[in-house]
């Protein structure tokens, strides 16, 4: 099952920033990494990703440069210190919200929640 746009709204900036915390990437790498690391449940289109990247660039949360070392001109994105601070702030906020929702759902959440993957399995 993939997550719909309404479920992702408000967390896409955080997902992109956290993806860039692993090092510089170009657009297609970001899309592929999000898809892979989510087990195929987050599938963004370029038309969704690039406006987010442009906004993060305007906000000085990412820096960019062009490189054609691979034989193809690609725009690379890297997290800035401002971006790292925003990512950490948004992650704390999101985790607090998720814990609150889980608590409000109570026993239902315990019964229906899928098991969490081991931390060492994330991103492989």
Backbone as JSON, one array per atom type, in Angstrom:
{
  "sequence": "XXXXXXXXXXXXXXXXXXXXXXXXXXXXXXXXXXXXXXXXXXXXXXXXXXXXXXXXXXXXXXXXXXXXXXXXXXXXXXXXXXXXXXXXXXXXXXXXXXXXXXXXXXXXXXXXXXXXXXXXXXXX",
  "N": [[0.84, -1.17, 0.0], [0.62, 2.16, -0.89], [1.29, 5.46, 0.37], [-1.04, 8.03, 0.34], [-1.32, 11.33, -1.12], [-2.51, 13.13, 0.69], [-1.81, 12.02, 3.14], [0.92, 12.32, 3.15], [1.28, 15.03, 3.01], [2.71, 17.85, 4.46], [4.82, 16.49, 5.56], [6.69, 16.1, 3.65], [8.87, 17.87, 3.18], [10.45, 17.26, 5.41], [11.02, 14.55, 4.88], [12.54, 14.75, 2.54], [14.69, 16.36, 3.4], [15.76, 14.66, 5.38], [16.56, 12.59, 3.79], [18.63, 13.76, 2.38], [20.42, 14.02, 4.43], [22.03, 11.86, 4.39], [23.97, 12.43, 2.58], [25.08, 14.25, -0.39], [22.85, 14.36, -3.19], [21.33, 13.84, -6.41], [18.25, 14.7, -8.09], [16.85, 12.31, -9.16], [18.08, 10.31, -7.64], [17.18, 10.95, -5.1], [14.4, 10.51, -5.35], [14.42, 7.72, -5.93], [15.66, 6.71, -3.63], [13.87, 7.41, -1.57], [11.68, 5.88, -2.35], [12.78, 3.28, -2.19], [13.71, 3.1, 0.52], [11.3, 3.32, 1.85], [10.08, 1.0, 1.36], [8.67, 0.93, -0.98], [6.37, 2.33, -0.47], [6.28, 5.07, -0.5], [6.06, 6.97, -3.15], [7.15, 9.36, -5.04], [6.61, 11.83, -7.55], [8.54, 13.51, -10.05], [7.48, 16.02, -10.49], [6.43, 16.66, -8.06], [8.6, 16.52, -6.32], [10.61, 18.43, -7.24], [9.59, 21.14, -6.89], [9.61, 21.17, -4.07], [12.35, 20.89, -3.53], [13.27, 23.27, -4.73], [12.05, 25.17, -3.08], [13.3, 24.54, -0.64], [15.89, 25.22, -1.35], [15.61, 28.0, -1.79], [15.05, 28.7, 0.83], [17.47, 28.33, 1.94], [18.14, 25.85, 2.97], [19.16, 23.8, 1.58], [22.02, 23.42, -0.49], [23.11, 23.85, -3.84], [24.58, 22.55, -6.89], [25.86, 22.21, -10.2], [26.91, 19.38, -12.07], [28.74, 17.51, -14.39], [30.2, 15.21, -14.42], [29.51, 12.55, -14.68], [28.91, 12.31, -17.27], [26.51, 13.31, -17.85], [24.66, 16.22, -17.37], [23.89, 17.17, -14.17], [21.92, 18.38, -11.48], [22.93, 18.78, -8.25], [22.1, 18.28, -4.8], [22.59, 19.32, -1.48], [22.53, 19.1, 2.04], [22.38, 21.91, 4.17], [23.67, 23.63, 7.1], [21.55, 25.08, 8.18], [19.47, 23.65, 7.04], [19.85, 21.17, 8.29], [19.24, 21.84, 10.95], [16.52, 22.56, 10.63], [15.53, 20.11, 9.76], [15.95, 18.49, 12.07], [14.35, 19.82, 13.94], [11.79, 19.62, 12.75], [11.6, 16.84, 12.71], [11.54, 16.18, 15.44], [9.1, 17.41, 16.1], [7.35, 15.97, 14.42], [7.66, 13.33, 15.39], [6.71, 13.64, 18.0], [4.04, 14.29, 17.45], [3.22, 11.89, 16.15], [3.49, 10.08, 18.29], [1.55, 11.11, 19.97], [-0.82, 10.7, 18.45], [-0.76, 7.91, 18.28], [-1.07, 7.3, 20.99], [-3.65, 8.33, 21.39], [-5.11, 6.58, 19.85], [-4.84, 4.31, 21.27], [-5.5, 1.02, 22.45], [-6.29, 0.09, 19.94], [-4.27, 0.93, 18.2], [-2.15, -0.64, 19.08], [-3.07, -3.16, 18.38], [-3.43, -3.07, 15.59], [-1.14, -1.93, 14.41], [1.6, -2.29, 12.22], [4.5, -4.38, 12.67], [7.53, -2.81, 13.7], [10.36, -2.35, 11.59], [13.64, -3.76, 12.15], [16.15, -1.49, 13.29], [18.61, -1.67, 11.95], [17.84, -2.61, 9.51], [16.65, -0.61, 8.11], [16.84, 1.35, 5.25], [18.32, -0.44, 3.77]],
  "CA": [[0.0, 0.0, 0.0], [1.36, 3.42, -0.91], [0.65, 6.53, 1.13], [-1.62, 9.07, -0.51], [-0.8, 12.7, -1.0], [-3.01, 13.75, 1.92], [-1.06, 11.47, 4.27], [2.29, 12.83, 3.08], [1.29, 16.49, 3.09], [3.26, 18.36, 5.71], [6.04, 15.79, 5.98], [7.59, 15.91, 2.5], [10.12, 18.6, 3.42], [11.22, 16.47, 6.37], [11.5, 13.34, 4.22], [13.61, 15.13, 1.61], [15.85, 16.79, 4.19], [16.38, 13.51, 6.03], [17.22, 11.82, 2.74], [19.89, 14.44, 2.08], [21.33, 13.88, 5.56], [22.94, 10.79, 4.03], [24.96, 12.94, 1.65], [24.54, 14.92, -1.58], [22.15, 13.53, -4.17], [20.57, 14.55, -7.44], [16.83, 14.44, -7.98], [16.44, 10.93, -9.35], [18.56, 9.53, -6.49], [16.28, 11.22, -3.97], [13.16, 9.79, -5.62], [14.67, 6.29, -5.82], [15.98, 6.4, -2.24], [12.62, 7.47, -0.8], [10.88, 4.7, -2.73], [13.44, 2.08, -1.66], [13.74, 3.1, 1.99], [9.94, 3.19, 2.36], [9.54, -0.28, 0.93], [7.75, 1.17, -2.09], [5.13, 2.97, -0.01], [6.34, 6.5, -0.83], [6.46, 7.11, -4.55], [6.95, 10.75, -5.46], [6.89, 12.16, -8.95], [9.46, 14.65, -10.18], [6.67, 17.24, -10.39], [6.22, 16.92, -6.63], [9.89, 16.7, -5.66], [11.41, 19.61, -7.59], [9.16, 22.35, -6.17], [10.08, 21.08, -2.69], [13.79, 21.19, -3.56], [13.44, 24.7, -5.03], [11.69, 25.9, -1.86], [14.38, 24.33, 0.33], [17.03, 26.02, -1.82], [15.3, 29.41, -1.48], [15.12, 28.86, 2.28], [18.87, 28.07, 2.3], [18.22, 24.58, 3.69], [20.01, 22.98, 0.74], [22.84, 24.13, -1.47], [23.08, 23.12, -5.1], [25.59, 22.78, -7.9], [25.73, 21.38, -11.39], [28.08, 18.56, -12.33], [28.56, 16.61, -15.55], [31.27, 14.21, -14.34], [28.99, 11.24, -15.08], [28.55, 12.39, -18.68], [25.18, 13.92, -17.92], [24.6, 17.39, -16.49], [22.93, 16.92, -13.09], [21.91, 19.33, -10.37], [23.11, 18.08, -6.99], [21.54, 18.95, -3.63], [23.24, 18.93, -0.23], [21.98, 19.7, 3.24], [23.16, 22.96, 4.83], [23.48, 23.63, 8.55], [20.17, 25.53, 8.4], [18.63, 22.51, 6.69], [19.99, 20.16, 9.35], [18.47, 22.32, 12.1], [15.11, 22.44, 10.28], [15.22, 18.68, 9.74], [15.87, 18.0, 13.44], [13.17, 20.44, 14.56], [10.58, 18.99, 12.17], [11.56, 15.43, 13.11], [11.05, 16.16, 16.83], [7.68, 17.76, 16.04], [6.62, 14.86, 13.81], [7.68, 12.19, 16.31], [5.81, 13.98, 19.09], [2.69, 14.17, 16.89], [2.96, 10.46, 15.93], [3.29, 9.47, 19.6], [0.25, 11.59, 20.45], [-1.86, 9.98, 17.71], [-0.71, 6.51, 18.72], [-1.67, 7.27, 22.32], [-5.09, 8.55, 21.26], [-5.71, 5.38, 19.28], [-4.8, 3.34, 22.36], [-5.39, -0.41, 22.15], [-6.44, -0.12, 18.5], [-2.95, 1.09, 17.59], [-1.35, -1.82, 19.43], [-3.61, -4.33, 17.68], [-3.36, -2.93, 14.13], [0.14, -1.4, 13.94], [2.55, -3.27, 11.71], [5.73, -4.38, 13.47], [8.59, -1.93, 13.22], [11.54, -3.1, 11.12], [14.84, -3.5, 12.96], [16.83, -0.27, 12.86], [19.68, -1.94, 11.0], [17.25, -2.97, 8.22], [16.19, 0.6, 7.44], [17.77, 1.89, 4.26], [19.05, -1.49, 3.05]],
  "C": [[0.89, 1.24, 0.0], [0.57, 4.46, -0.11], [0.17, 7.59, 0.17], [-1.05, 10.44, -0.21], [-1.25, 13.37, 0.3], [-2.26, 13.26, 3.15], [0.36, 12.05, 4.31], [2.38, 14.34, 3.26], [1.8, 16.93, 4.46], [4.52, 17.64, 6.16], [7.03, 15.63, 4.83], [8.91, 16.65, 2.67], [11.03, 17.79, 4.34], [11.8, 15.23, 5.7], [12.66, 13.65, 3.27], [14.86, 15.54, 2.38], [16.54, 15.58, 4.83], [17.08, 12.61, 5.0], [18.57, 12.43, 2.4], [20.88, 14.39, 3.24], [22.34, 12.77, 5.31], [24.02, 11.2, 3.05], [24.3, 13.54, 0.43], [23.91, 13.92, -2.55], [21.58, 14.43, -5.25], [19.15, 14.02, -7.4], [16.41, 12.99, -8.11], [16.89, 10.05, -8.18], [17.65, 9.73, -5.28], [14.98, 10.45, -4.15], [13.34, 8.28, -5.39], [14.92, 5.89, -4.37], [14.72, 6.42, -1.37], [11.75, 6.25, -1.09], [11.46, 3.43, -2.08], [13.35, 2.01, -0.14], [12.36, 2.98, 2.61], [9.31, 1.86, 1.98], [8.52, -0.12, -0.18], [6.46, 1.86, -1.71], [5.12, 4.47, -0.24], [6.92, 6.61, -2.23], [6.12, 8.53, -4.97], [7.24, 10.87, -6.95], [7.81, 13.38, -8.96], [8.71, 15.97, -10.02], [6.3, 17.6, -8.97], [7.55, 17.26, -5.96], [10.55, 18.04, -5.98], [10.89, 20.92, -6.99], [9.59, 22.35, -4.7], [11.56, 21.44, -2.62], [14.04, 22.67, -3.83], [13.1, 25.55, -3.81], [12.79, 25.75, -0.81], [15.64, 25.1, -0.06], [16.81, 27.5, -1.51], [15.44, 29.69, 0.01], [16.53, 28.61, 2.83], [19.04, 26.82, 3.17], [19.03, 23.56, 2.87], [20.85, 23.9, -0.14], [22.89, 23.24, -2.71], [24.28, 23.45, -5.96], [25.33, 21.83, -9.06], [27.03, 20.62, -11.61], [27.77, 17.64, -13.51], [29.62, 15.51, -15.58], [30.81, 12.82, -14.79], [28.62, 11.21, -16.56], [27.18, 13.0, -18.9], [25.14, 15.07, -16.93], [23.49, 17.17, -15.45], [23.06, 18.01, -12.03], [21.93, 18.53, -9.08], [22.57, 18.95, -5.85], [22.25, 18.42, -2.39], [22.62, 19.72, 0.91], [22.93, 20.78, 3.78], [22.94, 22.84, 6.34], [22.06, 24.08, 8.9], [19.19, 24.39, 8.1], [18.68, 21.41, 7.73], [19.18, 20.56, 10.58], [16.97, 22.2, 11.84], [14.68, 20.97, 10.32], [15.03, 18.15, 11.17], [14.65, 18.56, 14.17], [11.89, 19.79, 14.06], [10.47, 17.53, 12.58], [11.05, 15.31, 14.54], [9.53, 16.42, 16.86], [6.86, 16.59, 15.49], [6.55, 13.66, 14.75], [6.76, 12.42, 17.5], [4.35, 13.81, 18.64], [2.32, 12.69, 16.72], [2.72, 9.75, 17.26], [1.94, 9.87, 20.18], [-0.88, 10.82, 19.76], [-1.91, 8.53, 18.15], [-1.34, 6.37, 20.1], [-3.18, 7.45, 22.27], [-5.8, 7.32, 20.7], [-5.72, 4.22, 20.27], [-4.65, 1.9, 21.91], [-5.53, -0.72, 20.65], [-5.1, -0.04, 17.8], [-2.09, -0.14, 17.87], [-1.78, -3.04, 18.63], [-3.35, -4.27, 16.18], [-2.0, -2.52, 13.59], [1.02, -2.52, 13.4], [3.81, -3.26, 12.58], [6.76, -3.45, 12.85], [9.75, -2.76, 12.72], [12.71, -2.82, 12.05], [15.58, -2.29, 12.41], [17.92, -0.54, 11.84], [19.14, -2.35, 9.63], [16.8, -1.75, 7.44], [17.26, 1.09, 6.49], [18.55, 0.83, 3.51], [18.24, -1.99, 1.88]]
}
